[in-house]
Amino acid sequence: MSRAFGVEPFVQSIAFSLETYRGFIEVQVGTQICHGSEFVACGDITLTSPGFAMPADWPINTPFVATVPFTATGQLLVGGNQYDIVGHGTVTGTRCLPPCSPFPNTRATLSYNFSVGEPSSLVLMFVSTIALGIAFVVRKRSVLNT
């Protein structure tokens, strides 16, 4: 997670399968549902953004918060259909170095907010479901990888 706060572009790839994430994976598009497993992949998404470029001399007791644009590309495999994902939005990164945060697993978070232009109701439902899933997965990964 800390590499998101450098000057290099940050790429986060998320595969919707149990091989990647231990736990429950469910991807839904309309009424179609994919239950990910060791043998069933429900797709993947790649989020790309510039780095947050946290200054080296940032005060250790002050949270660093920045917002940058990102693009999302990927595909979902649901109900025998492939849905291509292309979108964009903003991602807000927050980093709090010790002693700013007394909790070691909450020092860095990324919050992705999607934007879509004139979507149909099916696409809107699909994007909101993905956004919620990504927020959960990224939050879970940030707690594990900090």
Biotite code that builds the C-alpha atoms (Angstrom):
import biotite.structure as struc

atoms = struc.array([
    struc.Atom([0.000, 0.000, 0.000], chain_id="A", res_id=1, res_name="MET", atom_name="CA", element="C"),
    struc.Atom([2.812, 2.441, 0.777], chain_id="A", res_id=2, res_name="SER", atom_name="CA", element="C"),
    struc.Atom([3.991, 2.329, -2.863], chain_id="A", res_id=3, res_name="ARG", atom_name="CA", element="C"),
    struc.Atom([0.749, 4.186, -3.768], chain_id="A", res_id=4, res_name="ALA", atom_name="CA", element="C"),
    struc.Atom([2.221, 7.205, -1.945], chain_id="A", res_id=5, res_name="PHE", atom_name="CA", element="C"),
    struc.Atom([5.285, 7.540, -4.175], chain_id="A", res_id=6, res_name="GLY", atom_name="CA", element="C"),
    struc.Atom([5.796, 9.389, -7.464], chain_id="A", res_id=7, res_name="VAL", atom_name="CA", element="C"),
    struc.Atom([5.458, 6.348, -9.753], chain_id="A", res_id=8, res_name="GLU", atom_name="CA", element="C"),
    struc.Atom([2.056, 5.330, -11.181], chain_id="A", res_id=9, res_name="PRO", atom_name="CA", element="C"),
    struc.Atom([0.138, 2.950, -8.909], chain_id="A", res_id=10, res_name="PHE", atom_name="CA", element="C"),
    struc.Atom([-1.542, -0.127, -10.421], chain_id="A", res_id=11, res_name="VAL", atom_name="CA", element="C"),
    struc.Atom([-3.907, -2.268, -8.355], chain_id="A", res_id=12, res_name="GLN", atom_name="CA", element="C"),
    struc.Atom([-5.100, -5.512, -9.982], chain_id="A", res_id=13, res_name="SER", atom_name="CA", element="C"),
    struc.Atom([-7.977, -7.395, -8.417], chain_id="A", res_id=14, res_name="ILE", atom_name="CA", element="C"),
    struc.Atom([-8.971, -10.901, -9.507], chain_id="A", res_id=15, res_name="ALA", atom_name="CA", element="C"),
    struc.Atom([-12.401, -12.041, -8.384], chain_id="A", res_id=16, res_name="PHE", atom_name="CA", element="C"),
    struc.Atom([-11.547, -15.614, -7.387], chain_id="A", res_id=17, res_name="SER", atom_name="CA", element="C"),
    struc.Atom([-10.891, -17.497, -4.161], chain_id="A", res_id=18, res_name="LEU", atom_name="CA", element="C"),
    struc.Atom([-7.421, -18.356, -5.411], chain_id="A", res_id=19, res_name="GLU", atom_name="CA", element="C"),
    struc.Atom([-6.579, -14.670, -4.962], chain_id="A", res_id=20, res_name="THR", atom_name="CA", element="C"),
    struc.Atom([-8.705, -13.813, -1.912], chain_id="A", res_id=21, res_name="TYR", atom_name="CA", element="C"),
    struc.Atom([-9.558, -16.308, 0.796], chain_id="A", res_id=22, res_name="ARG", atom_name="CA", element="C"),
    struc.Atom([-13.179, -15.734, 1.693], chain_id="A", res_id=23, res_name="GLY", atom_name="CA", element="C"),
    struc.Atom([-16.498, -15.223, -0.060], chain_id="A", res_id=24, res_name="PHE", atom_name="CA", element="C"),
    struc.Atom([-16.516, -13.893, -3.647], chain_id="A", res_id=25, res_name="ILE", atom_name="CA", element="C"),
    struc.Atom([-19.786, -13.028, -5.354], chain_id="A", res_id=26, res_name="GLU", atom_name="CA", element="C"),
    struc.Atom([-20.156, -10.913, -8.492], chain_id="A", res_id=27, res_name="VAL", atom_name="CA", element="C"),
    struc.Atom([-23.632, -9.958, -9.675], chain_id="A", res_id=28, res_name="GLN", atom_name="CA", element="C"),
    struc.Atom([-24.750, -8.364, -12.942], chain_id="A", res_id=29, res_name="VAL", atom_name="CA", element="C"),
    struc.Atom([-28.504, -7.870, -13.019], chain_id="A", res_id=30, res_name="GLY", atom_name="CA", element="C"),
    struc.Atom([-29.993, -11.197, -11.913], chain_id="A", res_id=31, res_name="THR", atom_name="CA", element="C"),
    struc.Atom([-26.922, -13.221, -12.925], chain_id="A", res_id=32, res_name="GLN", atom_name="CA", element="C"),
    struc.Atom([-24.503, -14.224, -10.156], chain_id="A", res_id=33, res_name="ILE", atom_name="CA", element="C"),
    struc.Atom([-21.015, -15.707, -10.189], chain_id="A", res_id=34, res_name="CYS", atom_name="CA", element="C"),
    struc.Atom([-19.758, -17.416, -7.037], chain_id="A", res_id=35, res_name="HIS", atom_name="CA", element="C"),
    struc.Atom([-15.974, -17.398, -7.183], chain_id="A", res_id=36, res_name="GLY", atom_name="CA", element="C"),
    struc.Atom([-14.073, -20.461, -6.112], chain_id="A", res_id=37, res_name="SER", atom_name="CA", element="C"),
    struc.Atom([-10.681, -22.058, -6.494], chain_id="A", res_id=38, res_name="GLU", atom_name="CA", element="C"),
    struc.Atom([-11.801, -23.271, -9.906], chain_id="A", res_id=39, res_name="PHE", atom_name="CA", element="C"),
    struc.Atom([-14.223, -20.493, -10.961], chain_id="A", res_id=40, res_name="VAL", atom_name="CA", element="C"),
    struc.Atom([-12.946, -16.979, -11.709], chain_id="A", res_id=41, res_name="ALA", atom_name="CA", element="C"),
    struc.Atom([-15.572, -14.231, -11.898], chain_id="A", res_id=42, res_name="CYS", atom_name="CA", element="C"),
    struc.Atom([-13.279, -11.776, -13.695], chain_id="A", res_id=43, res_name="GLY", atom_name="CA", element="C"),
    struc.Atom([-10.752, -9.122, -12.855], chain_id="A", res_id=44, res_name="ASP", atom_name="CA", element="C"),
    struc.Atom([-10.282, -5.373, -12.771], chain_id="A", res_id=45, res_name="ILE", atom_name="CA", element="C"),
    struc.Atom([-7.181, -3.164, -12.939], chain_id="A", res_id=46, res_name="THR", atom_name="CA", element="C"),
    struc.Atom([-7.154, 0.282, -11.337], chain_id="A", res_id=47, res_name="LEU", atom_name="CA", element="C"),
    struc.Atom([-4.405, 2.670, -12.514], chain_id="A", res_id=48, res_name="THR", atom_name="CA", element="C"),
    struc.Atom([-3.605, 6.078, -11.034], chain_id="A", res_id=49, res_name="SER", atom_name="CA", element="C"),
    struc.Atom([-0.656, 8.420, -10.660], chain_id="A", res_id=50, res_name="PRO", atom_name="CA", element="C"),
    struc.Atom([1.193, 8.099, -7.364], chain_id="A", res_id=51, res_name="GLY", atom_name="CA", element="C"),
    struc.Atom([0.111, 10.319, -4.476], chain_id="A", res_id=52, res_name="PHE", atom_name="CA", element="C"),
    struc.Atom([3.634, 11.813, -4.225], chain_id="A", res_id=53, res_name="ALA", atom_name="CA", element="C"),
    struc.Atom([3.785, 12.191, -0.459], chain_id="A", res_id=54, res_name="MET", atom_name="CA", element="C"),
    struc.Atom([6.582, 14.699, 0.297], chain_id="A", res_id=55, res_name="PRO", atom_name="CA", element="C"),
    struc.Atom([9.576, 13.204, 2.119], chain_id="A", res_id=56, res_name="ALA", atom_name="CA", element="C"),
    struc.Atom([9.443, 15.966, 4.723], chain_id="A", res_id=57, res_name="ASP", atom_name="CA", element="C"),
    struc.Atom([5.737, 15.519, 5.517], chain_id="A", res_id=58, res_name="TRP", atom_name="CA", element="C"),
    struc.Atom([5.155, 16.098, 9.294], chain_id="A", res_id=59, res_name="PRO", atom_name="CA", element="C"),
    struc.Atom([4.945, 12.731, 11.042], chain_id="A", res_id=60, res_name="ILE", atom_name="CA", element="C"),
    struc.Atom([1.998, 13.784, 13.242], chain_id="A", res_id=61, res_name="ASN", atom_name="CA", element="C"),
    struc.Atom([-0.175, 15.098, 10.368], chain_id="A", res_id=62, res_name="THR", atom_name="CA", element="C"),
    struc.Atom([-2.331, 12.814, 8.171], chain_id="A", res_id=63, res_name="PRO", atom_name="CA", element="C"),
    struc.Atom([-1.514, 13.083, 4.450], chain_id="A", res_id=64, res_name="PHE", atom_name="CA", element="C"),
    struc.Atom([-4.646, 13.147, 2.243], chain_id="A", res_id=65, res_name="VAL", atom_name="CA", element="C"),
    struc.Atom([-4.640, 13.524, -1.553], chain_id="A", res_id=66, res_name="ALA", atom_name="CA", element="C"),
    struc.Atom([-7.061, 12.840, -4.412], chain_id="A", res_id=67, res_name="THR", atom_name="CA", element="C"),
    struc.Atom([-5.969, 11.832, -7.918], chain_id="A", res_id=68, res_name="VAL", atom_name="CA", element="C"),
    struc.Atom([-7.782, 10.484, -11.013], chain_id="A", res_id=69, res_name="PRO", atom_name="CA", element="C"),
    struc.Atom([-7.790, 6.781, -11.897], chain_id="A", res_id=70, res_name="PHE", atom_name="CA", element="C"),
    struc.Atom([-8.896, 4.553, -14.754], chain_id="A", res_id=71, res_name="THR", atom_name="CA", element="C"),
    struc.Atom([-10.476, 1.117, -14.425], chain_id="A", res_id=72, res_name="ALA", atom_name="CA", element="C"),
    struc.Atom([-10.365, -1.656, -17.010], chain_id="A", res_id=73, res_name="THR", atom_name="CA", element="C"),
    struc.Atom([-11.285, -5.296, -16.768], chain_id="A", res_id=74, res_name="GLY", atom_name="CA", element="C"),
    struc.Atom([-13.938, -7.899, -17.338], chain_id="A", res_id=75, res_name="GLN", atom_name="CA", element="C"),
    struc.Atom([-16.535, -9.832, -15.418], chain_id="A", res_id=76, res_name="LEU", atom_name="CA", element="C"),
    struc.Atom([-17.483, -13.410, -16.237], chain_id="A", res_id=77, res_name="LEU", atom_name="CA", element="C"),
    struc.Atom([-21.050, -13.899, -15.036], chain_id="A", res_id=78, res_name="VAL", atom_name="CA", element="C"),
    struc.Atom([-23.720, -16.338, -16.177], chain_id="A", res_id=79, res_name="GLY", atom_name="CA", element="C"),
    struc.Atom([-21.700, -17.423, -19.209], chain_id="A", res_id=80, res_name="GLY", atom_name="CA", element="C"),
    struc.Atom([-21.363, -13.802, -20.378], chain_id="A", res_id=81, res_name="ASN", atom_name="CA", element="C"),
    struc.Atom([-18.333, -11.519, -20.451], chain_id="A", res_id=82, res_name="GLN", atom_name="CA", element="C"),
    struc.Atom([-18.843, -7.887, -19.445], chain_id="A", res_id=83, res_name="TYR", atom_name="CA", element="C"),
    struc.Atom([-16.039, -5.478, -20.322], chain_id="A", res_id=84, res_name="ASP", atom_name="CA", element="C"),
    struc.Atom([-15.357, -2.747, -17.780], chain_id="A", res_id=85, res_name="ILE", atom_name="CA", element="C"),
    struc.Atom([-13.971, 0.660, -18.736], chain_id="A", res_id=86, res_name="VAL", atom_name="CA", element="C"),
    struc.Atom([-14.370, 3.583, -16.386], chain_id="A", res_id=87, res_name="GLY", atom_name="CA", element="C"),
    struc.Atom([-12.728, 6.369, -14.481], chain_id="A", res_id=88, res_name="HIS", atom_name="CA", element="C"),
    struc.Atom([-13.076, 8.329, -11.317], chain_id="A", res_id=89, res_name="GLY", atom_name="CA", element="C"),
    struc.Atom([-11.087, 9.648, -8.405], chain_id="A", res_id=90, res_name="THR", atom_name="CA", element="C"),
    struc.Atom([-9.190, 7.859, -5.669], chain_id="A", res_id=91, res_name="VAL", atom_name="CA", element="C"),
    struc.Atom([-8.478, 9.446, -2.302], chain_id="A", res_id=92, res_name="THR", atom_name="CA", element="C"),
    struc.Atom([-5.436, 8.209, -0.421], chain_id="A", res_id=93, res_name="GLY", atom_name="CA", element="C"),
    struc.Atom([-4.897, 8.774, 3.284], chain_id="A", res_id=94, res_name="THR", atom_name="CA", element="C"),
    struc.Atom([-1.663, 7.936, 5.031], chain_id="A", res_id=95, res_name="ARG", atom_name="CA", element="C"),
    struc.Atom([-0.977, 8.455, 8.691], chain_id="A", res_id=96, res_name="CYS", atom_name="CA", element="C"),
    struc.Atom([2.527, 7.653, 9.904], chain_id="A", res_id=97, res_name="LEU", atom_name="CA", element="C"),
    struc.Atom([3.184, 6.724, 13.551], chain_id="A", res_id=98, res_name="PRO", atom_name="CA", element="C"),
    struc.Atom([2.559, 8.382, 15.994], chain_id="A", res_id=99, res_name="PRO", atom_name="CA", element="C"),
    struc.Atom([-0.312, 9.954, 14.018], chain_id="A", res_id=100, res_name="CYS", atom_name="CA", element="C"),
    struc.Atom([-2.216, 6.650, 14.054], chain_id="A", res_id=101, res_name="SER", atom_name="CA", element="C"),
    struc.Atom([-2.023, 4.475, 17.162], chain_id="A", res_id=102, res_name="PRO", atom_name="CA", element="C"),
    struc.Atom([-3.504, 1.564, 15.187], chain_id="A", res_id=103, res_name="PHE", atom_name="CA", element="C"),
    struc.Atom([-0.832, -0.175, 13.063], chain_id="A", res_id=104, res_name="PRO", atom_name="CA", element="C"),
    struc.Atom([-3.330, -1.688, 10.575], chain_id="A", res_id=105, res_name="ASN", atom_name="CA", element="C"),
    struc.Atom([-5.040, 1.598, 9.664], chain_id="A", res_id=106, res_name="THR", atom_name="CA", element="C"),
    struc.Atom([-2.108, 3.729, 8.525], chain_id="A", res_id=107, res_name="ARG", atom_name="CA", element="C"),
    struc.Atom([-3.012, 3.839, 4.808], chain_id="A", res_id=108, res_name="ALA", atom_name="CA", element="C"),
    struc.Atom([-6.333, 3.624, 2.966], chain_id="A", res_id=109, res_name="THR", atom_name="CA", element="C"),
    struc.Atom([-7.480, 4.122, -0.620], chain_id="A", res_id=110, res_name="LEU", atom_name="CA", element="C"),
    struc.Atom([-11.070, 5.034, -1.449], chain_id="A", res_id=111, res_name="SER", atom_name="CA", element="C"),
    struc.Atom([-12.136, 4.680, -5.107], chain_id="A", res_id=112, res_name="TYR", atom_name="CA", element="C"),
    struc.Atom([-15.106, 6.678, -6.458], chain_id="A", res_id=113, res_name="ASN", atom_name="CA", element="C"),
    struc.Atom([-16.369, 5.790, -9.939], chain_id="A", res_id=114, res_name="PHE", atom_name="CA", element="C"),
    struc.Atom([-17.810, 8.135, -12.542], chain_id="A", res_id=115, res_name="SER", atom_name="CA", element="C"),
    struc.Atom([-19.916, 6.985, -15.457], chain_id="A", res_id=116, res_name="VAL", atom_name="CA", element="C"),
    struc.Atom([-21.637, 8.993, -18.170], chain_id="A", res_id=117, res_name="GLY", atom_name="CA", element="C"),
    struc.Atom([-25.353, 8.469, -18.876], chain_id="A", res_id=118, res_name="GLU", atom_name="CA", element="C"),
    struc.Atom([-25.485, 4.788, -17.880], chain_id="A", res_id=119, res_name="PRO", atom_name="CA", element="C"),
    struc.Atom([-28.465, 2.543, -18.372], chain_id="A", res_id=120, res_name="SER", atom_name="CA", element="C"),
    struc.Atom([-30.001, 1.221, -15.156], chain_id="A", res_id=121, res_name="SER", atom_name="CA", element="C"),
    struc.Atom([-28.319, -2.192, -15.662], chain_id="A", res_id=122, res_name="LEU", atom_name="CA", element="C"),
    struc.Atom([-24.896, -0.587, -16.104], chain_id="A", res_id=123, res_name="VAL", atom_name="CA", element="C"),
    struc.Atom([-25.483, 1.723, -13.118], chain_id="A", res_id=124, res_name="LEU", atom_name="CA", element="C"),
    struc.Atom([-26.379, -1.252, -10.921], chain_id="A", res_id=125, res_name="MET", atom_name="CA", element="C"),
    struc.Atom([-23.319, -3.128, -12.195], chain_id="A", res_id=126, res_name="PHE", atom_name="CA", element="C"),
    struc.Atom([-20.901, -0.232, -11.524], chain_id="A", res_id=127, res_name="VAL", atom_name="CA", element="C"),
    struc.Atom([-22.280, 0.428, -8.038], chain_id="A", res_id=128, res_name="SER", atom_name="CA", element="C"),
    struc.Atom([-21.957, -3.274, -7.161], chain_id="A", res_id=129, res_name="THR", atom_name="CA", element="C"),
    struc.Atom([-18.351, -3.319, -8.403], chain_id="A", res_id=130, res_name="ILE", atom_name="CA", element="C"),
    struc.Atom([-17.550, -0.079, -6.544], chain_id="A", res_id=131, res_name="ALA", atom_name="CA", element="C"),
    struc.Atom([-18.788, -1.556, -3.279], chain_id="A", res_id=132, res_name="LEU", atom_name="CA", element="C"),
    struc.Atom([-16.845, -4.775, -3.879], chain_id="A", res_id=133, res_name="GLY", atom_name="CA", element="C"),
    struc.Atom([-13.652, -2.883, -4.691], chain_id="A", res_id=134, res_name="ILE", atom_name="CA", element="C"),
    struc.Atom([-14.002, -0.648, -1.640], chain_id="A", res_id=135, res_name="ALA", atom_name="CA", element="C"),
    struc.Atom([-14.292, -3.771, 0.535], chain_id="A", res_id=136, res_name="PHE", atom_name="CA", element="C"),
    struc.Atom([-11.410, -5.621, -1.140], chain_id="A", res_id=137, res_name="VAL", atom_name="CA", element="C"),
    struc.Atom([-9.060, -2.611, -1.231], chain_id="A", res_id=138, res_name="VAL", atom_name="CA", element="C"),
    struc.Atom([-9.881, -1.770, 2.391], chain_id="A", res_id=139, res_name="ARG", atom_name="CA", element="C"),
    struc.Atom([-9.240, -5.410, 3.367], chain_id="A", res_id=140, res_name="LYS", atom_name="CA", element="C"),
    struc.Atom([-5.936, -5.472, 1.421], chain_id="A", res_id=141, res_name="ARG", atom_name="CA", element="C"),
    struc.Atom([-4.806, -2.153, 2.922], chain_id="A", res_id=142, res_name="SER", atom_name="CA", element="C"),
    struc.Atom([-5.311, -3.531, 6.422], chain_id="A", res_id=143, res_name="VAL", atom_name="CA", element="C"),
    struc.Atom([-3.373, -6.700, 5.542], chain_id="A", res_id=144, res_name="LEU", atom_name="CA", element="C"),
    struc.Atom([-0.543, -5.060, 3.566], chain_id="A", res_id=145, res_name="ASN", atom_name="CA", element="C"),
    struc.Atom([0.233, -1.948, 5.599], chain_id="A", res_id=146, res_name="THR", atom_name="CA", element="C"),
])
